[in-house]
Amino acid sequence: MAFWDKKKRREGDFDPFDPFSGLDDDFERSIFADMKPIEDMMRSLMNPEVMRKLQQDNKPIVSGFSIRMGPNGKVDFEQFGNVVPKGQKPIIKDEREPLVDVINRKKEVSVIAELPGVDKKDITLKVTGENDTLDILVPHKFSKKVRLPARVKPKSAKANYKNGVLEVNLEKEKEDKGDTRTIQVE
């Protein structure tokens, strides 16, 4: 409900300024319950004392999050950056976690990562079919372990890097072979 609207919204009413208008209150509560990690992260980072301590390290502070509705109907929340919330005392890592999007298609899985300011020869990728992960590493800049939504064929992996965006395409596999492959970025 818009903050200037004083009347109580009835279930089913539509309000163009309220993304949850027309939905029942149970749905709203379930969405906000799934966003608890965001609230915890924001409380930790917005504390002035914590910010002063982080700034004393003289390192850049990069922190953000991505929210999307997962295939199971639950909200998927993913953090990126170099700030790791540790309760009331977050720490700044040397390497950032890049913003990553995983697209689960019918026959393949695509992983898209933002790696600005990186030379493609510095990117190291490792696909493990055994536990279905993709490790993205750019020494002293980026590091991310991506859990893949399906079993993949590591030998089918193809990577492309252009304008700061890395795209890795992997064919899905029906049976577990436990292969591992390091990929050359084109």
C-alpha positions, -999 to +999 in steps of 0.1 A: +000+000+000+014+034-009+024+054+021+001+083+013-030+060+010-046+060+045-074+035+037-068-002+045-062-022+014-086-050+009-075-084-004-077-084-042-074-046-046-048-035-071-024-007-064+002+001-091+027+014-065+026-018-044+042-049-060+022-072-037-013-056-043-040-081-052-021-109-034-031-124-001-013-116+031+001-151+035+020-147+002+034-114+014+045-129+047+062-158+029+081-135+006+093-113+034+103-143+055+126-154+027+142-120+026+156-123+062+192-126+049+189-092+032+177-076+064+206-092+084+231-080+058+217-044+057+216-041+095+252-053+097+265-029+070+244+001+079+259+002+115+281+034+116+306+018+139+310-012+116+314+012+086+342+031+104+360-001+111+357-013+075+370+020+062+400+019+084+413-011+064+416+013+034+402-013+010+373-007-013+339-018+001+317-036-025+285-053-014+252-061-031+227-087-036+205-103-063+170-115-057+150-138-081+122-163-078+136-198-080+121-227-099+108-241-067+087-210-060+110-198-033+130-165-033+167-171-043+189-145-026+226-142-036+252-118-022+282-105-041+311-082-034+340-084-009+322-078+024+313-110+043+288-105+071+299-121+103+272-111+127+280-076+139+316-077+126+317-081+088+351-085+072+365-073+039+380-100+017+408-094-008+388-110-036+353-100-045+325-124-054+312-114-088+275-110-096+265-143-112+234-155-130+228-192-136+203-201-164+190-237-164+179-246-199+165-278-212+198-292-225+224-269-210+233-247-181+247-212-187+266-193-161+270-155-167+294-136-144+304-099-144+342-096-142+349-059-150+385-048-156+399-084-161+421-097-189+407-130-202+441-147-198+439-141-160+406-161-157+407-196-144+376-218-146+373-253-132+342-275-137+337-305-115+310-330-126+314-349-094+297-322-072+284-300-100+303-268-093+320-242-114+349-223-098+356-189-112+390-174-101+408-142-111+437-140-086+436-109-063+403-097-079+374-123-081+366-157-066+333-176-067+322-212-064+289-216-083+266-246-075+251-258-107+214-268-108+220-301-128+247-326-135+269-314-164+295-328-188+328-310-179+343-318-213+315-299-231+323-266-213+328-236-235+336-201-222+335-167-238+346-134-223+337-100-238+333-065-223+337-077-187+311-104-190+320-141-188+296-167-202+302-204-196+279-230-213+278-266-201+258-295-216+237-314-191+245-350-183+221-377-174+245-399-154+273-390-129+308-395-144+328-375-118+349-357-144+368-325-139+379-300-165+398-267-166+384-244-194+402-220-217+384-187-221+380-175-257 
